[in-house]
Amino acid sequence: MKTMPDKNGHFGIFGGRYAAETLMPALIKLSEAYRAVKNDKAFRKEFAYYRKDYAGRETPLYFAAGMTKALGGAKIYLKREDLNHTGSHKINNTLGQALLARRMGKKKVIAETGAGQHGVATATVAALFGMVCRIFMGEEDIRRQAANVFRMKILGAEVVPVASGTATLKDAMNEAMRYWVSSVRDTFYIIGTTAGPHPYPQMVRDFQSVIGRETKRQIQKAAGRNPDALIACVGGGSNAMGMFYPFRNEKNITLYGVEAAGLGLATGKHSASIGAGKVGVLHGNKTYLLQDDEGQVRDAYSIAAGLDYPGVGPEHAYFHATGKVEYKTVTDEEAIAAFSFLSRKEGIIPALESAHALAYAMKIAPRMAKNKIIVVCLSGRGDKDAQTIIEANLL
Amino acid sequence: MSRISEKFQELCAKKEKALIVYLTAGDPSLAVTKKLIPALESAGVDILEIGVPFSDPTADGPVIQAAAQRALKTGTTLAGVLQLVREVRKSSQIPIVLFGYFNPIFAYGTEKFSYAARRAGVDGILVVDLPPEEAEELRQYTDRAGIDFISLIAPTTDQARLCRIAAHAAGFIYYISITGITGTAAPDIASIRSEVGKIRAVTDLPVAVGFGISGAKQAGRIGCFADGVVIGSALVKLIHENRNKAALIKIVAGYIKSIKEGLRQNSLC
């Protein structure tokens, strides 16, 4: 099987490096630097050390007996990325990128954030490695994810409010890219998802692949075989890619990526770029995008700020086009039901993003035989969403 | 020879520098843009860059971002911009470069766009987020259609890359005068001079300088060593601020004349 992406970052027709000339030399240098550390023993050792002793890996693969029993079908295991330091899978990637930034001699980092999880994970590693940190966040997200904004500030990061567009993740990324154009000589941009120009989709995938690698080992230990299905939520798609990638060549396993259907695909208020988008170019890569017939990017919507993005990582686009992964959608309402369900049945409050994956598990588990196994990537914890749930009177 | 090359030759013969201006099509409306163009031309604009609005202009500063938003709100589309060019062409031979981002062109269809743009009278295309590594998917058609694919060089572009880009460039080279987005910082003239020198060493194409140039003196100083200067945000801002005034066209023309005058002031060199 051909290794993806090619040297210019293409996954089939997707991906690439659609960036302003000012950024191109930096992106090329970053690709080279990443290629150099990818197989560098010292780097890998250092990375592994921080993952274990600092972030707390490996994360458990937990058999959700209560959830399984209540649904009455397939056995459900949860990959507990919520138990990572900072409360989500995002730290896997920010540790990797910050270590790379340090090697490249960059002392300033920037990041975009939606739910604030990536922002917190970036602010955290910046504090750890003594870097100056600036986080771009949409004003709407600042409002609905206030707890994470406080965390970033406590960690010493500057949170830059972004008012343009819908003041959510897409706009935060626009602003981070603009800032990077002006500061590219001394600043490292830590992108939080498997999107952006090459080499980000590849680099973030590789840093997140620890999720799938551990899961593979853990399920062998627990069940003596591979799962029948893997389920993960997809906004930009970093936790899903991290979970799926090590399983991509396995037979007899179905990979489900779950996009946010928001208020329903028919309402136009959703974030299902694969489910309802068309191929286009945004934020440095070619992928499925929510856009109008004129190629203007449409506003995404989801109750989960981390899924509220009109694009998707180019490798997901490729996996969709080649049929490697099945992409499904889950509405706000279904995600909220799953949020409550897991909280009550397992005593685990999931992030609203992860609740989308759980909701899809709730759909298919009852229809599957009891000896079947589903692994759900529980990408983050839901403390940050308490305010959204309470404000909207959703309990 | 394209209208762009002809224009540079004509200016060279007169020992003049090109005044290139950018304006966002459809801000405040396509009708006003259409009225502004002949006024810009008679005030001394040599080459026109017409901005095609995009929802996510990541290389643009606040002024052009806002202009794009307004243009989109009034329903400006790429097809509408091509229609505008067709109408301008009825009475003008000013070289026209479309300036924008790739997605609207990709959505229109790269091949269809290239021929439609040529037929409408477009002479050049500048796509900010289409570096040489990705350019082929559009350029294979713009080249065939006879549209100059304008290349950008940034302060961060290294020598090897500069050589590669220059070797494939057409029309003119656009040197981005600041490490930044449009209209946000005052360029440092001495460093631009040295960078333009490096570009000249590898190409015979004219070199224009843009991003952050707003004043007549600045333009004049850059005109001492570059073949043209680009005025963008400053003009867009002026149009927006005076959009409701009866004297809009007069104000804009006055500003352009002052820049043109600055460009002619060899005393600054």
Boltz contact constraints between the chains, C-beta under 6 A:
constraints:
  - contact:
      token1: [A, 8]
      token2: [B, 133]
      max_distance: 6.0
  - contact:
      token1: [A, 16]
      token2: [B, 134]
      max_distance: 6.0
  - contact:
      token1: [A, 17]
      token2: [B, 133]
      max_distance: 6.0
  - contact:
      token1: [A, 18]
      token2: [B, 129]
      max_distance: 6.0
  - contact:
      token1: [A, 18]
      token2: [B, 134]
      max_distance: 6.0
  - contact:
      token1: [A, 20]
      token2: [B, 59]
      max_distance: 6.0
  - contact:
      token1: [A, 20]
      token2: [B, 128]
      max_distance: 6.0
  - contact:
      token1: [A, 21]
      token2: [B, 131]
      max_distance: 6.0
  - contact:
      token1: [A, 21]
      token2: [B, 152]
      max_distance: 6.0
  - contact:
      token1: [A, 21]
      token2: [B, 154]
      max_distance: 6.0
  - contact:
      token1: [A, 22]
      token2: [B, 154]
      max_distance: 6.0
  - contact:
      token1: [A, 22]
      token2: [B, 156]
      max_distance: 6.0
  - contact:
      token1: [A, 24]
      token2: [B, 131]
      max_distance: 6.0
  - contact:
      token1: [A, 25]
      token2: [B, 156]
      max_distance: 6.0
  - contact:
      token1: [A, 25]
      token2: [B, 158]
      max_distance: 6.0
  - contact:
      token1: [A, 174]
      token2: [B, 56]
      max_distance: 6.0
  - contact:
      token1: [A, 174]
      token2: [B, 58]
      max_distance: 6.0
  - contact:
      token1: [A, 177]
      token2: [B, 58]
      max_distance: 6.0
  - contact:
      token1: [A, 178]
      token2: [B, 58]
      max_distance: 6.0
  - contact:
      token1: [A, 178]
      token2: [B, 181]
      max_distance: 6.0
  - contact:
      token1: [A, 181]
      token2: [B, 180]
      max_distance: 6.0
  - contact:
      token1: [A, 181]
      token2: [B, 181]
      max_distance: 6.0
  - contact:
      token1: [A, 182]
      token2: [B, 180]
      max_distance: 6.0
  - contact:
      token1: [A, 280]
      token2: [B, 103]
      max_distance: 6.0
  - contact:
      token1: [A, 281]
      token2: [B, 102]
      max_distance: 6.0
  - contact:
      token1: [A, 281]
      token2: [B, 103]
      max_distance: 6.0
  - contact:
      token1: [A, 281]
      token2: [B, 106]
      max_distance: 6.0
  - contact:
      token1: [A, 294]
      token2: [B, 77]
      max_distance: 6.0
  - contact:
      token1: [A, 295]
      token2: [B, 103]
      max_distance: 6.0
  - contact:
      token1: [A, 295]
      token2: [B, 104]
      max_distance: 6.0
  - contact:
      token1: [A, 295]
      token2: [B, 107]
      max_distance: 6.0
  - contact:
      token1: [A, 296]
      token2: [B, 55]
      max_distance: 6.0
  - contact:
      token1: [A, 297]
      token2: [B, 55]
      max_distance: 6.0
  - contact:
      token1: [A, 297]
      token2: [B, 56]
      max_distance: 6.0
